[in-house]
Amino acid sequence: MKKNIRIRADSYESPDVMFLATALDADNDLIFGKLFRLHVWLENHEGANGTDDSVIDRLMGMEGFAAALKNLDCIDERGRL
């Protein structure tokens, strides 16, 4: 069954998105899209909660994406949200 995901209209300019964009040298829109994509992937692969950094980085197409999420305390050392 398909799910709807609620997002705030100003999510693309949240401090966390801006932190990630700065840390990864990318624009806010790109980071927002990647966060949305990661959220959808995790929703569709519930058993994947606990993937390692290399899997997240590969899915997002950005080296260091998982490490930047860890710096924000979005994921733990085992890659769990």
Buried (B, 14 or more C-beta within 10 A) or exposed (E): EEEEEEEEEEEBEBEBBEBBBEBBEBEBEBBBEBBBEBEEBBEEEEEBEEBEBEBBBEBBEBEBBBBBBBEEEBBEEEBEE
